[in-house]
Amino acid sequence: MKNWLTQAAVGLFAVAALASCSKDENKVTVAPSATSTLTASANSAVLTQANAAQTAITFNWTPVTFALSGTDYKKAPAVTYELQVAKSADGFGYPGIISVTGTGTSKAVTVQDLNTALTFLNVTPGVATPVFVRLAAGVGTDRHSFVSNAVPLTVTGYKVCLPPNSDVWSIIGPAGVDWNTDVPLVYNCDTKTYDLTRNLNAGEFKFRKNSDWGVNYGGNSPTGGALVANGSNIAVATPGLYTIKFNLATLTYTVTR
């Protein structure tokens, strides 16, 4: 009986060993067709929250396909991409990530997405900072094994800032566009004002809330002063580049060139 059990155990071990060898022979390895080359539409960008939805830089790259070896897989899986941002060309251990949807070979990166990556890297807002961007390609959830060249950029980020409430303040009038078109102001967290820097026409304007005349303010000086509810139009005598600051807390405004 003992000999029979021993022979059976040896037989089972041999079967397991053969199965293991079979599995080892069928291991799948993944190899990229070529290293991808990444290019950028610009080598620098100054980011502002007012332009968050606009394109900052467009990246293009050569496509990568993957060849699989092993008999268990009959076709190559889909390729996935992501853009990675780092402070140095060899510092991609914990990069800022910009997602890439689909299998295309181009990504128009918005101001907001690029600034989010800079924030992750603790880049100081308002300071022109050198960074590097590379493409990572892979299959499934592995997006880090095959990477492109690192593209150098100089980018100025911004501090993300939210206004105290959801109200939207704007100027309206021919000094901006006309009496039918609002030009939104952007809340400034540092000064606690709603700001606008743009070319103004010679003409007049007023401030109003949520594109409605129900709450509006005017003033009696072309350079600033006290805001007056339902007050007079504010005149701009000379066209040019101006900065407007609207302070809701103190009900004052300034207009400077």
C-alpha positions in Angstrom: 0.0 0.0 0.0 2.8 2.4 0.9 4.6 1.8 -2.4 1.3 2.4 -4.3 0.8 5.7 -2.5 4.3 6.8 -3.2 4.0 6.0 -6.9 0.7 7.9 -7.1 2.3 11.0 -5.4 5.2 10.9 -7.8 2.8 10.7 -10.8 0.8 13.7 -9.6 4.0 15.7 -9.1 5.1 14.9 -12.7 1.7 16.0 -14.1 1.9 19.3 -12.1 5.4 19.9 -13.3 4.5 19.3 -17.0 1.5 21.7 -16.6 3.8 24.3 -15.1 6.3 23.9 -17.9 3.4 24.2 -20.4 2.3 27.4 -18.8 5.9 28.7 -18.8 6.1 28.1 -22.5 2.9 30.0 -23.1 3.9 33.1 -21.2 3.1 36.3 -23.1 5.6 39.0 -23.7 4.8 42.5 -25.0 7.1 44.5 -27.2 6.4 47.9 -28.8 6.7 48.4 -32.5 8.9 51.5 -32.0 9.6 54.2 -29.5 7.1 57.0 -29.9 8.3 60.5 -30.8 6.5 63.4 -29.0 6.2 67.0 -30.3 4.5 70.1 -28.9 2.9 73.0 -30.7 4.7 75.5 -28.4 7.7 75.5 -26.0 6.1 77.9 -23.4 2.8 78.9 -22.1 1.4 81.4 -19.6 -1.7 80.0 -18.0 -4.6 82.0 -16.5 -7.8 80.8 -14.8 -9.9 83.0 -17.1 -8.7 80.9 -20.1 -9.1 77.5 -18.3 -11.2 75.9 -21.0 -8.9 77.1 -23.9 -6.1 75.0 -25.4 -2.7 75.6 -23.9 -0.5 73.3 -26.0 -1.3 70.6 -28.5 0.9 67.5 -28.4 1.3 65.0 -31.3 3.1 61.7 -31.4 3.9 58.8 -33.6 1.6 55.8 -33.0 2.8 52.7 -31.1 1.6 49.1 -31.7 2.4 46.1 -29.6 3.4 42.6 -30.7 2.5 39.7 -28.4 4.4 36.4 -28.2 2.9 33.2 -26.8 0.2 30.9 -28.0 -2.5 31.9 -25.5 -3.2 35.3 -27.3 -4.3 35.6 -30.9 -4.5 39.4 -31.3 -2.8 42.5 -29.8 -4.7 44.4 -27.1 -5.7 48.1 -27.6 -3.0 50.7 -26.9 -3.6 53.2 -24.1 -1.8 56.6 -23.8 -1.2 59.3 -21.2 0.9 62.4 -21.0 3.2 62.7 -18.0 4.6 66.0 -16.6 7.7 66.2 -14.4 10.1 68.9 -13.2 13.2 67.2 -14.8 13.8 65.0 -17.7 14.6 62.0 -15.5 12.2 62.8 -12.7 9.1 60.9 -13.8 8.7 58.7 -10.7 5.6 60.6 -9.5 4.5 62.7 -12.5 1.5 64.9 -13.1 -0.9 63.0 -15.3 -2.9 64.3 -18.3 -5.4 61.7 -19.5 -5.6 60.8 -23.2 -9.0 59.4 -24.3 -9.0 56.9 -27.2 -6.2 55.7 -29.4 -5.5 58.9 -31.4 -2.1 60.5 -31.8 -2.9 64.0 -30.7 -4.0 65.8 -27.6 -5.1 69.4 -27.2 -4.3 70.0 -23.6 -6.4 72.6 -21.9 -5.1 75.4 -19.7 -6.9 73.8 -16.7 -5.5 70.3 -17.3 -1.9 71.5 -17.7 -2.3 73.7 -14.6 -3.7 70.7 -12.6 -0.6 68.8 -13.5 1.6 71.7 -12.4 -0.3 71.9 -9.1 0.3 68.2 -8.5 4.1 68.9 -8.9 3.9 71.9 -6.4 5.0 74.3 -9.0 4.9 77.9 -7.7 2.0 79.8 -9.3 2.9 82.9 -11.3 6.5 81.8 -11.8 7.9 80.7 -15.2 9.0 77.1 -14.5 10.8 74.6 -16.7 9.0 71.2 -16.9 9.2 68.2 -19.1 6.3 66.2 -20.8 6.5 62.7 -22.2 4.1 60.2 -23.6 3.6 56.9 -21.9 2.1 54.0 -24.0 1.0 50.6 -22.8 -1.6 47.9 -22.9 -4.4 47.4 -20.3 -3.6 49.2 -17.0 0.2 49.2 -17.7 0.8 52.7 -19.1 4.4 53.3 -17.8 6.6 50.7 -19.5 7.0 52.3 -22.9 7.7 56.1 -23.0 8.6 58.7 -25.6 11.3 61.4 -25.5 10.8 64.2 -22.9 9.7 67.5 -24.4 11.0 70.6 -22.5 8.5 73.4 -21.7 8.5 76.7 -19.8 5.1 77.1 -18.1 3.7 79.7 -15.8 0.8 78.3 -13.7 -1.9 80.0 -11.6 -3.4 79.5 -8.2 -6.9 78.0 -8.5 -9.3 80.4 -7.2 -13.1 80.2 -6.6 -15.4 83.2 -6.1 -17.3 83.5 -2.8 -20.6 82.4 -4.6 -21.9 81.4 -8.0 -22.8 84.9 -9.1 -21.2 86.1 -12.4 -20.2 89.8 -12.6 -19.5 91.5 -15.9 -19.3 94.8 -17.6 -21.7 95.7 -20.4 -21.7 98.6 -22.8 -19.9 99.9 -25.9 -16.7 100.4 -24.0 -16.6 96.6 -23.9 -18.7 95.3 -26.9 -22.2 96.8 -26.8 -25.3 97.1 -24.6 -26.3 93.5 -25.5 -23.1 91.7 -24.7 -21.6 91.0 -21.3 -17.9 90.7 -20.7 -17.3 88.5 -17.6 -15.0 89.6 -14.8 -12.7 87.0 -13.1 -12.5 86.8 -9.3 -9.1 87.5 -7.9 -8.4 85.6 -4.7 -5.5 87.8 -3.7 -7.2 91.1 -4.0 -10.8 89.8 -3.4 -11.9 91.7 -6.5 -13.5 90.9 -9.8 -11.0 91.8 -12.5 -10.8 92.3 -16.2 -7.8 93.2 -18.3 -8.6 93.9 -22.0 -8.7 96.5 -24.7 -11.6 98.8 -24.2 -13.3 101.1 -26.8 -14.0 104.7 -26.3 -17.5 104.6 -24.8 -19.4 103.7 -21.7 -20.0 100.7 -19.5 -21.7 99.5 -16.3 -21.3 96.5 -14.0 -24.1 94.0 -13.6 -24.8 90.6 -12.0 -25.7 87.4 -13.8 -26.3 89.2 -17.2 -29.4 90.9 -15.8 -30.3 94.6 -15.1 -31.9 93.7 -11.8 -28.6 94.3 -10.0 -26.3 96.8 -11.6 -23.8 99.5 -10.6 -22.4 102.6 -12.2 -20.0 105.3 -11.1 -19.2 109.0 -11.4 -15.5 108.8 -12.3 -13.7 107.3 -15.3 -10.8 106.2 -13.1 -12.7 104.7 -10.1 -14.5 105.5 -6.9 -17.7 104.5 -5.2 -20.1 102.2 -6.9 -23.6 103.5 -7.2 -26.6 101.1 -7.5 -28.4 101.9 -10.8 -25.9 104.7 -11.2 -24.5 106.6 -14.2 -22.6 105.0 -17.0 -18.8 104.9 -16.6 -17.0 106.6 -19.5 -13.9 105.5 -21.2 -12.5 108.5 -23.1 -9.5 106.9 -24.9 -9.4 103.3 -26.4 -6.6 101.1 -25.1 -5.6 98.3 -22.7 -7.2 98.8 -19.3 -7.5 96.8 -16.0 -10.8 97.1 -14.2 -11.2 96.0 -10.6 -14.7 95.7 -9.1 -14.8 95.3 -5.3 -18.1 94.1 -4.1 -17.1 94.1 -0.4 -16.3 97.8 -0.3 -18.5 98.8 -3.3 -15.7 100.5 -5.1 -14.0 100.2 -8.5 -10.9 101.2 -10.3 -10.1 101.7 -14.0 -6.4 101.9 -14.9 -4.3 101.8 -18.1 
